[in-house]
Each structure stands twice: as C-alpha cells, then as structure tokens.
Amino acid sequence: WLPSRTSRHDGCVPPAPELHQRAVTRLNDGDYEGASSLLAQARDVADDPDVLARIDLTSAYIEAQTGTVRESFAVYRSLLGRPGLSSETQGLVWSQLALMHKYVGDHRAALADYTTAIDLLQGSSEMSRALLNRASLHLQRGDAAHAVTDLTTAIELLRGDDAPERRARAEHNLGYARLLTGDLVGALQAMDAARAVLAPLSPVSRAVGDQDRAEVLTAAGRSREAIVSLENAAAAYGARGLRTFQADCELTLSRTLLREDTSRARQVARRAARRFRAQGSEVQALRADSVATVAEISEGSTSLALLRRADDLVVTLKAHHHRRDAAILQLQTARLVLHRGELEDARARIGRVRVDEDSPVAIRLLWREVRSELARARGDHRNARRHVQAGLADLHAWQSSFGSLDLQSTLVGHGRALAVQGLRLALEDGSPALAYEWSERARALVGRVT
C-alpha cells in the first residue's frame, strides 16, 4: 500500500498503511470484527488520500458482507469523486464496485466496471486480483473461454514466490472453468492442488473450496457427497455472519437437492431468496426463486398461478442474461402444461428452448426427457423411445470422454430419469422383447465400467 506523506503517528502506533494491511489480513481470515477495529485505528492516523480511500474501501466491503450492499454502493461512488487519488486506487474502487454489481446480479455493469478497473491497474500488482475477479464473473455467466484467458494471464502475473495464496486461488478458479468445459477430472485435479494452500488459511477459505468442489461432484453424479460439502460450507459462512456467501451457497445446495429431495430443495431455495433480498441482491433472489419454482413443478403442482409465476421468472431471467436458469425453467413449464393436458402449448414451449451440442449436458438431457414425455402423452411411443435413446447416447458420449473410471461410473445419475422413462415405455408397450431390450439398456448405463 502507498505510504502516508506525513508521519502523524507516534512511535507506539503503527503507520496507517501497516494497520490497513493488518486489517486486510484479518479480513481474509474471516475476522471481520478484528478487521473493523484495525481500520478504525488506521483512519485515526491516516492523512494520505490514497490510504484513506483504501481504508474506506475495505470498510465498505465489510459492510456489504455483514450488513447491506446498498450502503456500500454509496461509499464507492463517493470515493470515485474524491480528488487526488492515484490511478491504482481508482482502479481498486472500480474493481470493488464491480464486485458489488456482481453480488446483486447486475453482471453487465460488473463486467464494464472490471474492464475499467483493469485499464487503470495496468502495471500494478493489483491487476492480477482484478483479472481473477473478472474471470469469476465470466464463470458465473457461463463464459468459460474468457475466464480461462483471464485466469491464465493472472497466473502468469503471479509466477513469483511472493504470492502463493493468490496463485492458488487462480488455479482453483481455473479448475472451475474446466468444470464448465466438461473436464471434470482436470477440474478436480486443479481444485485439489489449490486446496492444499487455501484450506488451512481459515474456515471461510475452506468453505469456498468446499462449495466449488461440490459443484464438480454434482456434475460427476456424486450429489450426496456434494450435499454434505455444501451444508458444511453454508454453516461455516453462517457462523461468520457472511450472509451473501451463505445465500450463494444455499442456492447451489438447493439446485443439488432437486435430484434427491424436491421438498427440501424448495425450502432451501426460498431461504436463500430471503437472504439475497435482505442483502439487496434481487437478481440473485430471482435465481433462487426459479429453483423453488422448479421444485414445485417437480412435486407435481399444475396450478395456473404457478405457471404464470414461472413464465414471469423466465422473462426476468433472460433480461438479466441468466439464460441457463431460464432454459431449465422453460422446459419445466412445458412439463407443467403437459401435465395439465395442454399438449400443443407444451410443444410450443419446448420449441422455444434452443439446445445444441454446446449446451450443458443437464439441459440437453432434460430437453430429451420432456420431449419424450410429450411424445408419450400423444401416444407416440416410438418417438418417445427415440428421444430417450438419443439422450442416453449423448450421455454415453460425454461419459466416455473422461479418463477417470470413478467419474465414468458416477455420471450415470444424469441419465437416471431417462432410463426410467425408457423402462416405463417398454413395459407399457407390453412386448417381452422390448422390455428385455430396455432392461439391458438400463443395466448397461450403470454397469458399462467394469
């Protein structure tokens, strides 16, 4: 940090930059109360504009984590209007403003803020941090390619031995980017390597690692392991009063629970939505609302009020560029109207969802599943079976791309609903030969790895 221009402190009180750095260390350890106390001391002895701005910047971050995000926005905007700040300090303010926009779900504004910050931080040691944060935003938006670019640049900037923790965070996030590209083995390898450095730092640091690793486990079909990790992480955040982190973790937990316990998934999603709204994060709350709505549909509700609420959510999610969440909810609304007997409406809704080979495998399989259900409702069992076959073939191709036998064998969870649908169709047909064929297909799904 930049030193003070004067030495207003006496020999017994450390200079403001040192106190601020101690506060940042406490903050990174999850000790928000200790950090706030040190920041108050630093503010008393600081008179350099840059140091004072950084103290206020850190205080506003603590307020966002333990209080409300709204008040932090006001602080950041006032800091941008202060005269005499260096380009580096201005870049830090823009970077924190981007982080707050990310917390409330305004990803477009956050991306613009990060770009401004990185331009101001060129040549600064803080540039790698801004790149890491922008990469994290790319990951939330599902843009793994740009995330990999930012992370690779950040790791290159952190090659020195003086930044092992930050480099480990970059490597952890690179693992998350590999998750989005479907490289689950590479994702676990990168996260586990980073965990050796990050987990011992603090309970919060360990919780962040557990939360992201749980998403890899979920993608690998190991949802029960993932649920335990997410529950532990959410409890760790809650114990520290980190409500934004806790809500985000509960959102991930609710998605994971959808396959195991829809009733509990709905409860956890609604709790996450309440926490997000208390923090002023309305868009994130809407994402939690969408999970709760999917859970209601999965439980068999076919009410018109639920359908209208789901349709409104789809429009809002698309407006905020959460297309993956919107696609899942759209397919679930097709299932809802299908259960209401409105087959043409179901067909139209399915047709409005664009699915290709680059779509996440979970969406591709859900798309096949709902199309099969529509064909079955029309009495077209042949096309219903064809969609199930195509979905399972897609899963087998994806499954075969992994070198880990353990991961290959656990990925079958993604095809469970399709396999059940295929067996149901075969039994309804009444043909012993067809029943035997689909019994073998289902057995192959879970037994193709010796």
ABEGO torsion letter per residue (X at the ends): XBBBABBABBAABBBAAAAAAAAAAAAAAGBAAAAAAAAAAAAAABABAAAAAAAAAAAAAAAAAABBAAAAAAAAAAAAABBGBBAAAAAAAAAAAAAAAAAAGBAAAAAAAAAAAAAAABGBAAAAAAAAAAAAAAAAAGBAAAAAAAAAAAAAAAABAABAAAAAAAAAAAAAAAAAAGBAAAAAAAAAAAAAAAAAABAAAAAAAAAAAAAAAAAAGBAAAAAAAAAAAAAAAAAAGBAAAAAAAAAAAAAAAAAABAAAAAAAAAAAAAAAAAAGBAAAAAAAAAAAAAAAAAAGBABAAAAAAAAAAAAAAAAAGBAAAAAAAAAAAAAAAAAAGBAAAAAAAAAABBBBAABBAAAAAAAAAAAAAAAAAAGBAAAAAAAAAAAAAAAAAAAAABABAAAAAAAAAAAAAAAAAAAAAAAAAGBAAAAAAAAAAAAAAAAABX
